[in-house]
Amino acid sequence: MDLHDYLRIFRRNWVLVVALTLAGILGGGAASVLVKPTYTAQTQLFVAIQSSGSVTELQQGNNFSQARVQSYVKTVSTPVVLQPAIDSLGLEVSAEQLASRVTASTDLNTVLINISVEDSSPAQAAATAQAIANSLISAVDGLEKPKTGGTSPVNLSIITPATAPTSPSAPNTRLNLILGLVVGLAAGIGMAILRSTMDNRIRGEADVRRISNAPVLGGIAFDPDSVKKPLLTQTPQQSPRAESFRQLRTNLQFANVTGRARSVLLTSSLPGEGKSTTATNLAIALAQAGQTVCLVDADLRRPMVSEYLGLDRSIGLTTALVGSADVNDLLQPWGDDSLYVLASGQIPPNPSELLGSAEMQRLIERLEDTFDTVVIDAPPLLPVTDAAVLSQHVGGVVVIVGSQRIKQQDLEKSLGSLDLVGAKLLGIVLNRLPIKGPDAYAYSYYNSEQSTQAPRSRRQMDSAQVVIPHNNDADAGQFQGRDQHVFPRQRLEQ
């Protein structure tokens, strides 16, 4: 992963990172509050050799004292020094217990001894440090005194008496907060990376790019009101959701620059990714741009188009496929634009066989010959084979991917099934994308969009009638056989 991937992970999981960082800071603050304060008192002693000889003797004495200082530092934590201090203060601790709170040290090439004592009471810490210093002086005097009698050649003097500290040495609130910040931030970043590594759901365009090189035709912004108002006509014209479908309309035209894919099948990997609403709104957007559009509800298992548009679905596609009625009598106009809807009809027991039949292929060819664009809503690819079978009869396929709805392996299987049957994949549409954030889809539009994006219709319509020819062979342009039924409009050029 490069820097952009890590930044995307952080933007996706910034709430988790911030929460754990704040938890670390709160933990450091709680530790500072809950831990009992500890005070440290210090005293310092000077080690000297009692000599009044020449300079050479003084130098030798100084070297001797420096060599002995290390031994005196070790002596501080022994019972020889600590027990007299305990007895003088009347402490109820053992020498071993007191030694854990006493620290003795010396600076390099000096004859100074530093003694520090920790205690919950500042006065007690100072008294203990002073008592230990006095005890060390007595202990060294006794240890260094010659056995033959006389005075000790080494003299220890207190040069810095112990005083009661005014502030506790522990806990260090600032240090604890900094440590909490560092630990919490590290934990947040680690959890974000782990979560992103284990979560293989598709969230945005970057996840799709890792799976397929198919073009991303657009992204549909998520709108909480789309559950109650799913149609494009129910959305404000300048809303991100409305702009999403206009951008998809334009990108689909560029993906079909040759103009050969006059029928477009929309499907998804799993149910609930928004393929039916996308197909319906795409058909509306194309009709608003001046095209004559036929929307076919080919989801013969869970048809939804007629429900969204408020149309009767009792007769429709299945009615035409079984020959009970001609498609001219089944198409239902919708809205103020040139949009016609072919509902699903009665749900059959054999949807795959109907959609893969020669009658279905001839029906699509008739619709392609009359309409500028035929938009087909098909079932999902993974649960059933309907969409894969039907994809062989259409000019192109668009796969709808619901953000955070499917996993990467599901999309791989769907694209593999289309490739297996030789379907022409026009691209992928991301649905339910957030308006803001790392997975948002950017849009660029202008005030003159309706004039610049409106495509030129292949067949300009007037107010007369349009005729769908009956085809008994693969030639969509031949009128053969049966009587011809009509719409309320007619083509000007054949």
N, C-alpha and C positions, 0 to 999 in steps of 0.2 A: 504494500500500500504506500502511496505517496502522501505528500503533505495535504493535498486536497481531500483525500479519503479520510485522514484523521480529523480535518476540520469539519467534514460532513458528519462524522461520527459524533464529534463534540456538539454540533448544532442539533443533531437529532436527540442527544441525551443530555443536553445542558441542564435540564431540571434535575436529573439524577446526580450529575457532577456537583451542582450547586448545593443540593440537599446533603450529600455526604460531606462536602467541605464545611457547611454550616454545622453539621453534626460533630465533625472533628473539633471545630472551634468551641462549640458548646461543651464537648467532652473535656477539652483542656481547661475551660473556665470552671466546670464542675469539679475537676480534680483540684484546682487551686482553692476552691471554696471548701471542699469537704476534707482535704488533708489538713491535719493539725499543724499550726505554724511552728517552725523550729528556728531557734536563735543561736548564733555562733559568736562566741567571745574568743579573742585572740590575745596572746602575750608573746613577748620576744625576749630572749636571753642572749647575753654576750659571754663568750668563753675566752678567758685570758690566762696566761701563764705568769705566775708570780716570779718575776726575775728582774733584777736591776743591773745585769751585767752589761757586756759590750754589745755593739750592734750585731755582731755575729751570733751571740747567744740569744738576743731578741729574735733574730730571724729564725734560728733553730726552734725557739719556743713557739713562734707563730706556726711553723710547719707542723710542729707536734700537736698544737691545739686543733689545727684543721683536720689532722688525721684522726683525732679523738672525737671530733664533733659527730661524725657518723655513728659512732658507738653510743654517744649520749642520746642521739635521736632515737635509736632502737630501745634505749633504756626507758624512755618515757612511757611506753605501753606495758611495762612489766609491773608485777605486784610490788616490787621494791619501791617504785615511785608512786603507784596509784593507791596502794593500801594506806599509807600514811595520810594521803589527801582525803580518802574516804573517812578515816577515823577522825580527822580534824574537823570535817564538816558534818559528821554524823549521818552520812548518806546510807540508805538502805539498799545498796547495790553491791555486787561483787566486783572484784578487780577486772574480771573478764567482761562483764557487762559495761563497765565504765570504759574499758579499752575500745569498745566498738564506737564510742562517741568522741574519742580523742584522736587527733591527728597531729603528728610532729613531723617537721621537715626542716631542711637547711638549704640555703642558697649555695651554689657552686663557688668554691674558692673563697668562702667566708667562714667566720666563726660565730655566726648567728644561728640561733635555734628558734623556730617558730612553733608555737603550740596553739591548737585550736580545739575548742570544746563545744559540742552541740547539746542544747537542752531546750525543753519546752518553755522554760522561764529564762528571760534575759539576765536577771540578777543571779540566778543559780548557775548559769553558764559562766558568767564572769568570776564568781566565787570559786567555782571548780577549777577554771583555768589558772587562777592565781594560786590556789592551793597546790596544784600539780607542779607549777613552776617552783614554788618554795620547796616542795618535796624533792624535786630533781636536784636543786642546789645541795640539799642535805645529803642526798644519795650519792652524788658525784664526789662530794667532799669526803664521805666515808669510804668510797671505793678507791679514790686516788691517794688517800693518806698512806704514807709509808708505814710498813709494819714495825720498823725500828723506832717509830715515834716521830713527832714533828708535824708540821702543817702540810696540807695538800698542795702540790705545785700548781694545781688548776683551780681557778676561781670563776664561778658563774655568777653573773649579775643580771638582774631584771632591768632592761632598758625601756621596755614598753609595758606598763602594768595593764592588766585586763580590766576593761570597762564594760558595763552592760550595754548591749547593742540596742539601738532605737527601732530598728526594723527587722523583720524576720529574714533569714537567709533562705528559707524554704517554706512553702512552695514559691517558685519563681513564676509569678502569674504571666509575665510577658513571654517567658520561654515556653510555658505550657500552651499558651495561645498560639504561638508560632508553630510549635510541634503539632498541635491539633490541626492547624491550617494545612501544614504540609502532609500529614498523614491522611486527613480527609480528602484533600485534593488528589493525592496519589490513589487512594481507594476509589474515588469517583471516576477518575480516568481509566483505571483498571477495569472497573465494573462496566463502564461504557464500551470499552473495546471488547470485553468478554461477551457482553450482551449483543453487540453488533455481529460478533463472530458466530455466535450460536443462533441468532435470529436470521433465518434465511427467507423471510417474507420479502416480497417486492414492495418497496416503499416509493421509489421514484425512478427517474430516467436512468440514473447511474446503475441501478440494479439490473435494469433491462439490458443495458449495453454490455454487461458482463455475460449475458446469456446468448444474445442474438445480435447480428449486424443489421437486422431489419430496421427500416426507418421508423422513427417515432413521429407519427403524423400529428400528434397533439396531446394535450392533457386537459381533462375536464375538471375544473375546479369544484371542490365539494361545497355544497350549499345545504345547510341544515333544513331549509324550507323545501328542498327538492323532494322530500318524502311525500309532502302534501301537495306540492306544485311541481310535478316532474317535467312539464312541457316547457319548451323554449318560449312559447307565447305567454306563459305565465310569469316569466322572468323579466325584470327591467332590462331595457336594451343595452345599457352601459354596465351591467353587472359582469363580474369576472366569469360567471357561468355562461352567460350569453356570448361573451367574447370567445370563450373556449370553443363553442360549436362553430362560430364563424371562422375561427382560425383553422379548425379541423376541415371545414368545407374547402377552404383555399388550399391547404396542404394536400388534401385528397386529389384535387385537380392537378397539382404538380406531380403527385405520385402516378397519376394516370395521364401523363402528358401526351402519350400516343393516342389516347381516346379509344382504345380497344376494350377497356373494361367498362362496359356500360351497365353491367349488373355487379353490384358490390354486396358481398355477404358479410354480415357482422356476427361474430361469435365470440365466445370466451372460453376459458379453461373450465371453470366451475360456475354453478349458479350463484347469483347474488353479486356479480361483478358489475352490473349495470349495462348489459349489452342491449336490452330491449329499450330502455330509455335513451341510450345513445343512438340506436338505429332510428327511433322515432324522431328525436330532435335533429339528427343529421338530415333526415328527409324533409323536415320542416325548414331547416336552414337552406337546403338546396332549392326548395320551392320558393322561398322568399327571395332568392337571388335570381329568379326568372326562369328556372328550369322546370320542365314537366317531369314530375317524379311519381313513381309508383312504389309504395311501401308494402312489402309482402311479409305477412306474419307466418314464417315457416317453422316456428317453434310449435310443433304439433303435440307437445307434451305439456308445456306450461305456457300457453299463449297469453301475452300481456298487452300487445299493441292495441287491440280493440278496447281494452279496459282503460288504457291511458287516454285514448282519443274519444271515448264514449260512443263507440260504434257497435253494431250488432255483429257478433262473431258466429252466429248459428250457421251461416252459409259463407263460403269463402274458398280458400285454396283446396281443401279436400273435396269440396263440392265440384270444383272444376276438374280435379284430377280423376275423379270417378266418372266423369261425364254426365253428371246430373244437370248441369247448367253451364252455359258459356261464360267465359271470364268477363265479357263485356257487361253481362247482367249482374256480376258479382262485385265489381269495383265500386267503392263508395267514395265520393268526393269529400274532401275535408278542408275547412278553412277557406280563406279568400284567395289563395294562390292555387297553382296547378298541381295539387297534391291529391293523389288517388290512393286508396288503401284497399288491399286485398286481405281480408281477415283470414284467420286460420280455418274457420269452418269447424265442423264436428271433429272431435279428437278421435283418430282412428286407432285400431289395435296394432297397426303395422306402419308406423311413421317412416322408418328407414326405407322400407320397400317403396313407399309412395314418393318420397323425396328423391330416390335414386332411379325412378322409372323414366322411360322415354317420354311419357306424357309431361312430366315435370320439366324435362329439357326443352320440349317443344313450347311449353307455356312460357318459360323464361325467354326463349327466342322471340316469341310474339311480343312480349312486353318490351324487350330491348329494341325491337323494330319500331315501336310506337313512342316510347318515353325516352327522354334524355338520359335519365338515370333510374335504375331499378335498385332499391335498397331492400335487402332481404335480412330479416331477423331470424337467425338459426339457433338451435339448441347448443348448449355447451359441448365442448369437444371431448372431455374426459369421461363423463358419465355415459354418453351414448355416441353412436357413430353417425348420427343424422347429419351433422355439420360437415364431417369429412366426406360423406357420400355426396352431399349437395355441392360442395366446393368444386367438384369436377365439372359442374354445369354452368358456373358463373365466371365472369371476367376477372374477378379479383376477390381476395379475402382480407378483411381487417379484423384483427384480434383485439378485443377489449380486455384490458388488464386492470383489475380493481386494486388500488393501492392498499396494502396491508391486508388484502383478502386472500391472496394465494402465495404459495411458496415458489421458489425459483425452480425446483424440480418439476412442479406442475406445469409451469410455462414451457419448460424444455420438452415435456411429453406432448403438449398441445402442438407446438411448432413442429415437432418430429412427426406427428400424425398427419399434419398438412403436407409436409415434405414427402411423406411416404406415398400419398395419392397424387402427387404432382400438382398440388394447388398453387396458384399464383398469389403469394403473400404481398399485398400492397403496403402493409405497415402495421404498426401497433399503436393503440390509443390507450393512454393512461387515464383511468377514471378515479374519481373520489380523491383527487390530489388536494393538499392544503393550499390555501391562498398565499400563505407566507411560510417561510422556513426553507431548509435545505432541499426539500423535495417538491417545492412549488414549481409550477411551470410558467415561464415568463411569456408574456404576450406583448406584441407591438401592434397598435392600431391607430388609425388616423380618423380625423373628422370626416374625410371623404371616403370612408371605407365602403359604404354601400354603392358608391359609383365606381370604385376601383376594383372591388371584389366581385361584382355581379358578373358571372360568366355569360358568354354569348350562347344562347340555346342552339342546339343542332337543328331543332325544328321550331320555328316561330309559330305560335298558336294565335288564332283569332277566336271569335265568338261562335263559330259554326260547330262542326262535329269532327271528332277524331275516331278513326276506324282501326280496330285491332284485327289484323288479318288472321285467317285460319291457316295453320301450317300442318301439312301432312308429311313434310320431310324436313331436312335440316336447313333448308333455305328460308331464312326469316323474312325475305323480301317478296316471296311469291304468295299470291292469293289463290287458294285452291279449295275445291270441294264445297264446303258448307256455306250457308248464308252468313253474312257479316252483320255483327251487332255493333252498335255505335255508342260513343260517349257524347256529351254535350259540346264537343269541340272537334275541329277538323284541321289536318295538316295542310299547310300551304304548298309545301314542296315534297314530292315523293322521292 
